[in-house]
Amino acid sequence: MVPPGIRPRSLPPRLRLGALQLPLLILLAISCGDGTTAPESKSVGPNGGYLSFGNGAVTLVFPRGALSQEISVTAEPTNDYPSNWHLLPGTVIELGPPNIAFLKPIEMTVRFDREELQDGVLETELRLYQLDGDRWRVTAGNSVDMQVNRVTAEITRTGTTAIAACWDDFGTEAPPNVVGPSGGQLSFAGPEWPR
């Protein structure tokens, strides 16, 4: 507020900010500067807890005693993984921080898009896998909720997880045939949270 009788100084026209320029300037100042956004991060400790990421696309349930100390857990969709035709597009999630082994298994639930299933793949065949070196290893306790398009399983560590339609562990080999009976081509877009 300017006191009465005092005329405020004004900036030259080239330095004045318009109504839309100021919010954009603030947004640029807040951003990371490299065009990337930080993954969602949530804290959990020895008492356990429930964490949800990507508007419920990924949920984690930590039982009491799964951790010895509080950590900040991150989860984000990723394209940085060895691709394989078994993987369901849009379900590859990087769970951090890296290299954390849980003292007890935690429950991880990942949402999937039914439209991404290959021809002939049944929802009941879907399983949650974790990347272990160059192999995708099936996790324990898998269940599929077809009403809400979610796969739930137990995991014992952080790392890269994904939903795949396969019964066993698998590597990064090429598929024998990636087109369905009606032809077509698989495409992998992302990274984004499953719908």
C-alpha positions in Angstrom: 0.0 0.0 0.0 1.3 3.4 -1.0 0.8 6.3 1.4 -1.4 9.2 0.1 0.5 11.9 -1.8 3.3 9.5 -2.7 3.5 8.5 -6.3 4.8 4.9 -6.8 7.6 4.4 -9.1 6.8 2.2 -12.1 9.1 -0.1 -14.0 9.8 0.5 -17.6 7.4 -1.4 -19.9 9.9 -4.0 -20.9 10.3 -5.0 -17.2 6.7 -5.0 -16.2 5.1 -8.4 -15.6 1.7 -9.1 -17.1 -1.1 -11.0 -15.3 0.0 -14.3 -16.7 3.8 -13.8 -16.6 4.1 -13.7 -12.8 2.5 -17.1 -12.2 4.7 -18.6 -14.9 7.8 -17.0 -13.4 6.9 -18.5 -10.0 6.3 -21.9 -11.5 9.6 -21.8 -13.3 11.4 -20.8 -10.0 9.7 -23.8 -8.2 10.4 -26.4 -10.8 13.6 -28.6 -10.9 14.9 -26.7 -13.9 15.6 -29.8 -16.0 12.0 -30.6 -17.0 11.7 -33.5 -14.7 9.5 -33.8 -11.7 10.4 -35.5 -8.5 8.7 -38.8 -7.7 6.1 -38.9 -5.0 7.7 -39.5 -1.7 5.9 -40.7 1.5 7.3 -41.7 4.9 6.7 -45.0 6.8 8.5 -46.5 9.8 8.7 -49.5 12.1 5.0 -49.2 13.1 4.0 -49.9 9.5 1.4 -48.0 7.4 -0.5 -47.6 4.2 1.0 -45.6 1.3 -0.8 -44.7 -2.0 0.8 -43.3 -5.1 -0.5 -42.0 -8.4 -4.0 -41.5 -7.2 -4.2 -45.1 -6.1 -2.5 -46.6 -9.1 0.0 -48.2 -6.6 -0.6 -48.9 -2.9 1.8 -50.4 -0.4 0.9 -51.9 3.0 3.7 -52.1 5.5 3.1 -54.4 8.4 4.5 -53.5 11.8 8.2 -54.6 11.9 8.8 -54.5 8.1 11.3 -51.7 8.6 13.7 -51.0 11.4 13.7 -47.2 10.9 11.6 -44.6 9.1 12.3 -44.1 5.4 10.9 -42.0 2.6 9.4 -44.3 0.0 9.1 -43.3 -3.6 7.1 -44.8 -6.4 6.9 -43.7 -10.1 6.2 -45.2 -13.5 9.4 -45.8 -15.5 10.6 -46.7 -18.9 14.1 -47.5 -17.6 14.0 -51.3 -17.6 14.8 -54.3 -19.8 11.6 -54.6 -21.9 9.9 -57.9 -22.5 6.8 -58.8 -24.3 5.3 -60.4 -21.2 5.1 -57.1 -19.4 1.8 -55.2 -19.3 2.4 -51.6 -20.6 1.9 -48.9 -18.1 2.6 -51.1 -15.0 6.3 -50.9 -14.6 7.0 -49.0 -11.4 10.3 -48.0 -9.8 10.0 -48.3 -6.0 12.7 -46.5 -4.0 14.9 -45.8 -2.2 17.1 -48.3 -4.0 18.4 -51.5 -2.3 16.1 -51.6 0.7 15.2 -55.1 1.9 12.2 -55.3 4.1 12.3 -57.3 7.4 8.9 -58.7 6.6 7.1 -58.8 3.2 4.9 -55.9 2.3 1.8 -55.9 0.2 2.0 -54.1 -3.1 -1.1 -53.5 -5.3 -0.8 -52.1 -8.9 -3.6 -51.0 -11.1 -3.7 -52.1 -14.8 -5.6 -51.1 -17.9 -7.7 -54.0 -19.3 -7.3 -52.5 -22.8 -3.5 -53.1 -22.7 -4.0 -56.9 -22.4 -2.7 -58.8 -25.5 -5.1 -61.0 -27.4 -5.7 -64.2 -25.7 -4.3 -63.1 -22.3 -6.7 -63.6 -19.4 -6.7 -61.3 -16.4 -6.4 -64.4 -14.2 -2.9 -65.0 -15.7 -1.5 -61.7 -14.5 1.2 -61.7 -11.8 3.4 -59.1 -10.2 7.1 -59.4 -10.9 10.3 -57.8 -9.6 13.4 -57.2 -11.7 16.4 -59.2 -10.4 19.4 -58.4 -12.6 18.3 -59.3 -16.1 15.4 -61.6 -14.9 11.8 -60.8 -14.0 11.0 -62.9 -11.0 7.4 -63.7 -9.9 6.5 -62.4 -6.4 4.7 -64.4 -3.7 1.0 -64.3 -2.9 -0.4 -63.0 -6.2 -4.1 -62.3 -6.5 -6.0 -60.5 -9.3 -9.1 -58.3 -8.5 -10.9 -58.2 -11.9 -13.6 -55.9 -10.6 -11.1 -53.0 -10.1 -8.3 -54.1 -12.4 -5.6 -54.6 -9.7 -2.9 -57.2 -9.0 -1.7 -57.6 -5.4 1.3 -59.5 -4.2 4.0 -59.6 -1.5 7.4 -58.0 -2.2 10.5 -58.2 0.0 12.5 -55.2 -1.4 12.4 -52.0 -3.3 13.2 -52.0 -7.0 11.5 -52.3 -10.3 8.2 -54.1 -10.4 5.7 -54.8 -13.2 2.6 -56.8 -14.0 3.1 -59.5 -16.6 1.1 -62.4 -18.1 3.3 -65.3 -17.4 3.6 -68.2 -14.9 7.3 -68.4 -14.4 10.4 -66.1 -14.1 11.5 -64.8 -17.5 14.4 -62.8 -19.0 14.8 -60.2 -21.6 14.5 -62.4 -24.6 12.4 -61.5 -27.6 9.0 -63.1 -27.9 8.3 -65.9 -30.4 5.3 -64.0 -31.8 4.1 -60.7 -30.5 1.1 -60.2 -32.8 -2.4 -61.5 -32.0 -4.6 -63.5 -34.3 -5.9 -60.4 -35.9 -2.4 -59.0 -36.5 -1.1 -55.7 -35.2 1.9 -54.4 -33.4 2.7 -53.9 -29.7 3.7 -50.4 -28.6 4.9 -49.3 -25.2 4.2 -45.8 -24.3 4.8 -44.1 -21.0 5.9 -43.7 -18.4 2.6 -42.9 -16.8 0.5 -44.2 -14.0 -1.9 -47.1 -15.0 -5.4 -45.9 -15.6 
